[in-house]
Amino acid sequence: MAVRVVVLGGSFGGLTAAFELKRLLGDRAEITVLSDEDKFVFLPSLIWVAMGQEAPERIILPLQRILPPKGIRFRHLAARGVDAQASVVETSEDKIPYDFLVIATGPYLHFAAVPGLGPEGGYTECICTLKQALRAREAWQQLLQSPGPIVVGSVQGASCFGPSYEMAFLMEQALRRQGLKSKAPIIYLSSEPYPGHMGIGGLRNSRRAFEDWFADREIKTLCNQAVQEITPQEVRLQDGTKLPYRYAMLPPAFQGVPAVAHLGNPKGFIPVDGLFRHLEHENIFSVGVAVAMAPPEPTPVPTGLPKTGYMTVRMAKTAAAAIAAQALGKSPPKEPVLDVICLMDMGRSAALMMARPVVPPRDKAAIIQGRWFKWLKHAFERYFMFKMRHGLTRLPY
């Protein structure tokens, strides 16, 4: 009888886990991917969509087109809950039994934690989803027609800092090219204790590097800050500071999605072991943002630990190998050391950032700026889209 595996989520972690499980188990596995989204979106490129530099159709793959040809069932449904004792996923239509469950849901965006935050019910932009990036693109075009102050960064508890840094650099470059920089000053506002902290305790000389990069571009920084509320005209900080804005982009804190939050910690993130298996339910695995990972150090204003696409893919491959080994009665795989490799677009150039492991103390770390890293970032998008289109998860990354 085939092993029944249900994968919740159709992004980096979910697709990687599904394709790897099919590769490793073949017809011995009956794999179902369940997602409330009907397409894969290459999330790192949403910065370019928001800036009007990338057509959204170039970074989209319909899940119904890429999964069934590989023998993987796709259901365009949101999970409503998980009964871990009965090994059943509950949806709006039915209940799906499983032998193994992979939770790759990504985050719940907790905009409500800050009054006025977010594109829906609030006054700020965000680029965590394609829909949000398209709205941010419209807001950016409006800003170019009527320039004014810009606030970009993150609120307290946020754990996704890279896109905000990239947006600050890209907006500065675009404004300078159009002669609008003096009319639209940029403030980088963050819960990080200093620029370049990134939720991972910094990376070698990242603090000095980011301070120099911002100073060179005349981008003002306000770090170690918590946001009290946002009005249509101001970002109001808890220390009483009021920042006027015409355009504001501030990602929220992440939490676990409601359907699986009861399986996690107080914030809904899933506790796992070194193979990304649930600490209490041995047939449940979790990968990516849904995983509970503590930040490397306490900070005056709370920050979260980022979980990048690179980390998510590593987790998904490990979880798939562990499930396959358990299903086949083989020895489990070796627990990986989670490292991170990121390419950050800086407008005029880009930076390569590497850390192994992701939190200090580290064996290796590097932060290198270079124009050709920008070309590499664009090339990597094409490579990863090709890889997902054809289910070639055996390829690197």
N, C-alpha and C positions, 0 to 999 in steps of 0.2 A: 504494500500500500504506500502511495506517495506521501512524503512528509508535507504537511500543510504549513506554509509560511505566509503570514500576513505582514505587509510592510505599510506603515502609516507615514505617508509623505512621498512626494514625487520630485524632490529637489536633489541636491548633491548627495546627501546621505541615503535617501530612499532609493534613488535610481542605482547608485553604486552598489548598495546591498542587494537589490533585486537582480541586477545583471551578474554580480559575482556568485550569488547563490545558484542561479541557473547554470552558470559556467561550471561550478564545482559539483553540483548534484544532478544536472540534466533532468531526465524524465523521472528521477527519484524524488523530485520536489514539485509541488503544486504551489506556485507563487502568485499571490494577489497583491497588487499595489492599490492602496486606497488613498485618495487625495481629494480635497475640496477644490484644488486647482486642476484644470485639464491640460496644463502645459508646463514644461520645464522652462525656467527662465535663468539665464546666466547672470546671476545677481551682481557680480563685480562690475559689470558693464552698465549698471543703472546710473552711475555717475555721468556717463556720456549721453544716455537717453535724457536725463534731466537737464543737461546743458545743450541739448539739441544737436549733439555731435554723433549720434548713433541712431539708426532706424530701429525701432523696437522689434520688427519682424526678424532681424538678423540674430537676435539672441533668444529666440523662442523655438521650442520643439514640442509639437502636440504629443501628449503621452499616448493617446490612442493609436498614433501612427508608429511609434517606436517600440512600444512594449509587446503587443500581441505577436508581431513577427518573430520575436525572440521566445515565444511560448510563455509569456508572462501576462496574466490577466490584469486588466486595469478597470477600476470602478471609480467613476467620478462622483464620489460621495465623501462627506465629512464624517469622521468617527464621532459618535456621541458619548461613548464611554467604553471602558474595558473592564470586563469581569475576569480578574486574574485567577480566581479560584476555579471558575468554569472554563477558562481559556477561550473566551468569546469576545469579539469586538462587536459593539452595538452601533448600528447606523440608523438613519431615518427610515430605511426600508426593511432591514432584516438584521439577523445576528450571524456573524461569520466566525465559525470555529477555527482554531489554529493549534498547531503543535508548537510553533515558535512564532513569536511576535517581535518585530523590529520597529521601535518607535523613532521615527526620523521626522517629526512634525515641525521642527523649527520652533520659533518662539511665539508667544502671545505678546502683542505690543501693548504695553500698559500705559497708554496715553493718559488715562484717568488719574494717574498718580499726581499730575501737575495740572491744575485748572487752566484751560485755554490751550493745552498742548495738542498738537496733531492736526492733520488735514480734515478730519471728520469730527465735527463738534468743537473744533479749536481754530487756531489762527496761524499755525506753523506748517511748514512742509516737512516731508520725510521721504526717503528713497529706499525703504526696506522692501517694497513691492513694486511691480511694474506699474500698477495703477497709480501709486503714489508718485513714482518718477515722472509719469506723464503729466500729472497735475503740477508737479514741481517745475516741469518744463514750461508750462503755460505761465506760471507765476514768474519765472525767470524772464520770459519774453515781455511780460508786463513791466518788470523792473527796468529793462533796457529802454522801454518807452518813457518811463517816469522814474529816473534813478533816485535812490535814497539809501539810508544805512542798511547794512546787512549784518545779521547775527547768525553764525553757523557754529555747530559744535555738538554738545550733548548735555542732557540733564543728569541729575544725581541717579545713581543706580544703573546707568547705561553701561553697556559692555561692547558696543560696536563703534569704534572710534575712527577706523581707517577711512570710510567714505566721507566723513566730515572733514578730515584733513584734506582729502583729495578735492572735495568741493570748494574748500577755501582757496586752494591753489588754482584750480581751474577758473573760478570766478574772477580772481585777481587778474589772471592772464587775459581773459575775455574783456574785462572792463578796461584794462590798459590798452589793448589793441584798438578799442573803439573810442578811446579818449574820454571815458566816463569814470575813471578811477577816483578822481577828486570829488565826484558827485555821489559815490556809493562806497564810503569807507567800510571796511570789513573788520568785524570783531570775531575772534575765535573764542567762544565761551565753552568751558568744560568743567566737569566734575573732577577731572584728573588733577593731582597735586601740582603738576607742571607739564608743559608741552613735551610730547614725546614719551609720556608715561604709558599710554595706550592700554592701561588696565593690566599690564604684565610687568610692572615695576621698572619700566624703561628698558632700553636695549643699548648697551655700551655707551656711546656718547650721544644718544638720541636727544637728551635734553638740550645740550648745547647746539646740536645740529638743527633741531626744530626752532629753537630761539633765533638762530642765525637766519634760517630760511624765512621765517615770518618777518624778522626785522628787515631783511633785504627787500621784501615785498610790501613793507609798510602795513602789515596785518597786525592789529593790536590783539593781545592775548589777555584773557581773564580766566585763570584756572583756579581750582580749589573753590568752586562756586556752586551753590545750590539755587535752583529756580523756585521761587514762591508761587508765581502765577504769570500768565501771559494774557495781555489784553490785545485788542486789535492794533494798538500803536506801540506797546512797550513790552519788553521782557523784564519782569520785576524779580530781583534777586532777594534772597533771604536776609542779606545784610543791608537792605534798603536801597541798593543801587537800582536805577531805572535805565534801561537801554532802549532808546527809540529804534524802530526798525521799519523798513519798507518790505524786506524779505527776510524771513527767519526759517532756518532748517535745523531742527533739534530732534534727533532720534530719542525714543523713550527708553525706559528700563524694560528689560525682557522678563517674562515669566513663562512657566510651563503652560501649554495649552489646556483648556478646561477638561477636555476628554480624557486626558491621562494625568492630570495634576494630582489626583488622589493617590497615584503610585509613587509620587515624588516627595521632596522636602517641602517646607512651608511655602516656598516660592513656586512649587510645581515642577522643579527640575528632578530628573530621575537619577537616583544614586546607583552607581555601577562599580564593578570590579575592573581589573586590568584588561579584561577581554570584552568589556562593555556589556556584561551580563548584570541584570538587576540583582541587587544584594539579597532580595527575599524571594524572588521568583526566577528560577533557573532557566525557564523557557522564554523569558522576556529580555530583550536586548534594547539598548538605546544608543543613538549616535548623534553627533552634531550639537546644535544649540540646546536640544532637549536634555543633554547630560548635565548633571550637577558637578560643577568644578569650582572650588573655592579660589578667590583671588589670591595672589601670592603674598599680599601684605594688606594690613588695614590702612585705609586712607581717611583723612579728616572728613571728606565728603565721600559717601559710598560710591565705589565703582565696581563693575563686574569684570569677569575674565572673558575676553573675546574667544570665540571658537570659529576659526576661519574655515573657508572651503577646503583648504589643504588638510587641516586637522580632521574635518568631517569625513573626507574621503578615506583617510588613514583609519579612522574609527570604523567606518562601514566595511572596509575590506577585512579588518580584524574580526568584527562581529560575524560576518558571513563565513569566514574560515572556521570560527569557533562553532557556529551552528552546523556547518557541513561535517566537521570532525565529530561532533556529538551524534549527528544523525547516522554517520557511517561507522561509529564505534572506534574512531581513531583518536590518537593523542591530540590534545588541544594545541593551537598555535602558540608561538611565543608572544608574550605581552609586549606591545610596542612602546618605545619612548616617544611621547608626543612632542613633535617639533613643529615649527612653523616657517613657511616661506611666503613672503608677500611682495607684490610689486605695487608701489604707490605712485599714481600719476601726480606729477607736480606741475603740470602745465608745460613749462619749457623743457622739462626733463622728467625723470622718474627716479625712484629709489628702490633698491632691492634690500629687503630686511629678512634676516634669518636668525633663528634662535633654536637651539637644541640643548635641553628641553625648553618648552615654551616659557616656563617659569624659572627664575634663578634659584640656586646657583646653576650655571650652565656650562656645558662642555665647549660649545661653540656659539658665537654670536657675531653678527656683522650688519652694518648698515652702510650701503654704498650708493652714491648718486651718480647717474649717468644718463645721457640722452638716449643711448641705445636700449636702456631698460624700458623706455616708453614704447619702443617698437616691439620689444619682447612681450609686453603686456597685451598689446593688440594681437600679436601672433598666438599667444596662449589662449585667448578667447576662441580663435578659429580652431585650434587644436582640440580644446575641450568640447566644443560643440560637435566636432566630427566624432570624437570619442563617444559621446552620449548618443548621438544619432545612430551609431552602429553598435552600441552596446559593448564597446571594446575596453572594458574596465581592466583587462589584463595589462594594458599599456601603463606606463609610468604616470604617477599622480592619480 
